[in-house]
Amino acid sequence: MTDRNLTLDVLKLVLALMVVALHAGFLSEASPLGNFITVQGLFRIAVPLFFVINGYYFLSVNNIKSLTNWLKRTLSLYAFWMIFYVYFWLRPDEFSLIELVKTIKTLIVGYHHLWYLSGMIGAGLLTYLFKNSKSLGFHLSIICLLTGVAIQYVGNYHLLSLPILDKLANMNFIHRNFLFLAFPFFFLGYLLNNSKYKNIITTKMLVIGITIGITLVILESALNFRNPKNDGGYDNYLSLYLVCPLIFLLANNSTKTTKNKTLALMSSAIYFIHPLILSILRKFTELQGTGLTVLCILLSILSSFLIISIHKNKRFRFIL
């Protein structure tokens, strides 16, 4: 077995737990400001940082054969979890043209948290397309990033006078998708693995940069919370483009290694299973916010061991 970066695996686990806390509404019962700064601020670091990590390791996908293998693995993962959650998104008893359109949209974009996988697939294909035109790809990724941020803010602050345009801007999949969120961070990770600067940035520089980045995320979310014109949550923060790659580089520079893949598998299992746990807890308990977060994390961790044990069977490797 090859050595793994232990710090990076721990980071992935922490990110997965942040996603759980985000979806569970951490601190919602205790502090509206604390809830917004975490759920609509700090915890939004998680998914873009996952994309940075994915992009960094996409460097090995350098020909059609490796791209095909990568697509097969990712599509199999996507198909399995879409089928796993089919009860939550398929409504055959409510068939209509509108429901058909919604179903097609869900199949393409992904149910709930599974948009991450559809986003990664699209981002991976775009990254492969620009693997020999990195400068063009980088400039396009910046345009996509800024477009996503702009749509998010225009929607949340209702700056469009036409109701239909305002409604479109407030649909998550319009700004939270492979093009406007996944690709900018995925391609950034890809570029980091190509960069000669990744190993010469000192730990001190990274820590300072991360501190500034986290401060900016907190300030951006706090300002949105305080602004009475704001309406809605946030996925696309400009400050994430600074803090996410720096956190990754700090973890990636760690010399602590392990041959055990359990932590990495746990992070994936927790990410994929936690919405089911949340749904069950919300149906059968009165828990909210922090209490719901803690119990969901505990049950998701326990469930992850079962999923990992199933994954160890060669026939079910595709589930993680």
Secondary structure, DSSP 4 states (H G I P E B T S, - for coil): ---EEHHHHHHHHHHHHHHHHHHHTTTTTT-HHHHHHHHTTGGGGHHHHHHHHHHHGGGG--SHHHHHHHHHHHHHHHHHHHHHTHHHH--GGG-SHHHHHHHHHHHHH-SGGGHHHHHHHHHHHHHHHTTT-HHHHHHHHHHHHHHHHHHHHHHHTT--SSHHHHHHHTSHHHHSSIIIIIHHHHHHHHHHHH-TTTTTS-HHHHHHHHHHHHHHHHHHHHHHHH-TT--S--S--TTHHHHHHHHHHHHHT---EES--HHHHHHHHHHHHHHHHHHHHHHH----HHHHHHHHHHHHHHHHHHHHHHHTSGGGGGG-
